[in-house]
Amino acid sequence: MASLISDPNGRKRIQFTGRDKARRTLRLGKCSQRQAEAIKVRVEQLVLTSTGAANVVDADTVTWLSALDDAMYGKLAAVGLVDPREGDRKTTLGPFIQNYIDSRVDLKHRTKWMLRQAQRSLIAYFGADKALRDINEADAELWRLSMVQEGLADATIRKRCQHAKQFLARAMKAKLVDMNPFAPLPSSSKPNPERMVFVSQADIEKVIACCPDVQWKLIFALARYGGLRCPSEVLSLQWQDINWEAGRMLVRSVKTEHHEGKESRLVPIFGELRPYLLAAFEEAEPGDTYCITRYRQDNANLRTQAHRIIRRAGLKPWPRTFQNLRSSRETELTETFPLHVVTAWIGNSALIASKHYLQVTDEHFERAIQDMRKPELTTPEAAQNPTHMMHATQIPTSPTAASCRHTPQENRTGAPENDDRRLLAICGDTLRESPIAPRGFEPLSPG
């Protein structure tokens, strides 16, 4: 029911499943095996009570709880085994956040790393011994401003505020605090156009030409031509996922696998990508599982090495190194394929694509003005003839829209010219029939 685990550093922890079916961890620190076993027995009794398997806590456990110091009792409260003591202000920031992160066994390594970034920031500002109940909204705002003063990017500050809200939301559920002081802080993801850069195919080919080996070439090609997330999806790609005949590859998405139906997606082996896949396949050793066999260590910093290669190509490293490669590919694909098809290949939504990925490029401007460069549109006569301008540029209209004419419209019904109903065509308006009063009579009023 509960597991006692001894870590190599001598510290011990107890893991158990709470009433919400989530796996939780109670950290004991350094203690003897006998002490840890005794606490494990009490924890199992409390688990039975919290899950409804037992009606009341036995008398021995009640006595044991009453004798606990505030630190140990606060740990039990933080993992939901007991209610906080009346007037207890001793549940402190450091142990609480650590227990929360340890309990989130459902999170990926990268997500936990980001939670720890927020944890370090909070503890550096407030101190590990700061009581949760002693943090108010004014304190939270001052913490945010301290990050602004450090010169952190707005996106980083927002993400840390989001995680701080997450920590205190758990404290509220455990009834350790009455309110979340971080709730008012801005934390929603905000696009930053200044960090969006379109990386042309000409530039990425320069970069690929300067790569030290075939695998680095494939890393850049998968990100730029395949639109894969790097490093997660690039490093997860296996040779068994490549269907050469069908021209498709199965991309496993670590980021979205917790969403139903989003654990993987099929992506075309685009023509620009295929040569780099083939080159890597020819160099692969027998028995290789992954397309990228190097640079798989947790401490491998692909971004730093990517910047070295980019500089070697004579280019300045751009922000969001790999995400802008995905962004550039998605922008290109939307020129040819419907958006719902492109987002299925790239692995995001239309909303996320329009907010964070799709870019306006120089080519868009060139295409917009290319017709205006035609000789017939740059003469004084053309400028004085709006009708000529309109037909030359071929401005599209809806099928039911009437075009501008200087001559009477043909009578499609064959009615005489003095008939009370004539066809009116107004430039840009929908074609419609309107009754016209004969000469000498007052105009007909509507209705």
Buried (B, 14 or more C-beta within 10 A) or exposed (E): EBEBEEEEEEBBBBBBBBEEEBBBBBBBEEBEEEEBEEBBEBBBBBBBBBBEEEEEBEEEBEEBBEEBEBEBBBBBBBBBBBEBBEEBBBBBBBBBBBBBBBBBEEBBEEBBEBBBBBBEBBBEBBEBEBBBBEBEBEBBBEBBEBBEEEEBEEBBBBBBBBBBBBBBBBBBEBEBBEEBBBBEBEBEEEEEEEEBBBBBEEBBBBBBEBBEEBBBBBBBBBBBBBBBBBBBBBBBBBBEBBEEEEEBBBBBBBBBEEEEEEEBBEBBBBEBBBEBBBBBBEEBEEEBEBBBBEBEEEEEEBEEBBBEBBEBBEBEBBEBBBBBBBBBBBBBBBEEBEBEEBBBBBBBEEEBBBEBBBBEBEEEEEEEEEEEEEEEBEEEEBEEEEEBBBEBEEEEEEEEBBBEEEEEEEEEEEEEEEEEEBBEBEEEEEBEEEEBEEEEEEEEEEE
